[in-house]
Amino acid sequence: MTSTIGERLLWRDGDFTVSQCVFCVHKSETGTTCAAFPEGIPSRILRSEADHRQAFAGDRRTRFELAGDDVRPYLVSTRFPA
């Protein structure tokens, strides 16, 4: 699928990824820490290279939880389906 915004931006599926953390109820306001990783979210999770619905070393048994149904429309193309 190809998407555009106006005539200046064009991208195809897989061209960019939004971090799963953006949609998580546990994220901090800065977005670089959360309840699972108060010292800093590992880059593999920030880059959505690891599915944080699954256990991840050091996550204090806190996993990704969708912030609410109001964000579901923004999950258009994600690596890990909600």
N, C-alpha and C positions, 0 to 999 in steps of 0.2 A: 504494500500500500504506500502511496506517496501522499504527503500532506503539504500544504502551503499556508503561509500567512502573508497575505498581500502578494506582491510580485517579487519580493526580495529574498524570502526564505523558502527553502525547499529541503525536505528531508524524507528519507525512506525508513521503514521499520528497521530498527537496530542501529540507526545513526547516532542516537543518544539515549541515555538511560537516566531516569530520575531516581534518586535514592529511595529505597523502601522506607528509610527513616522519616522522610517527609510526611508520610501517612500514618506514622506510629503514635499511639497515645502516650508512650513513655519518653518521647524526645524532649529535650530542653528547649528553651527559647532560642538559644544560640545555634542549636542543631548539631553541635559537635560532641555533645555528651547526652546521656540519657540515664534512666533508672538502672539499666543493665550495665552500662559502662560510664560511671560518673567521672572517670579519669580520661575519657576520650573514646569515641566509637572507633573500632578497628576499621582500617581502610577497606578491607574485603567486604564489610557490611555496608559501609557508606557507598561503595561502588556497586552494590548489589551483586557481588561475585559470590556471596554466601547468602543462603536463604535463612534469615533470622527467625523464621517460624520454627526452625530446628535448633537444637542446642549448639552453642558456640562457646569455646573455651573462655572462661572468665565472665560469663554473662549473668552470674548471680541468680540463675534460674528465672530470669525475666526474658521473655521472648517478644517478638513483634506482635502487636495487637492493633488492628485497624482502628484509627481514631474515631470513626463513626461512619454511618451510612452517608452522611453529607459529603464525604470525600470520595465515595465510590465512583461518581461520574468522572473523576480525574484519573482513574486507573484504566486509561484507554489501552495502553500497550505496555504491559509490564513483564518482566522476566518471570515473576512468581505470581500466579493468579490469586486474587483475594478469595 
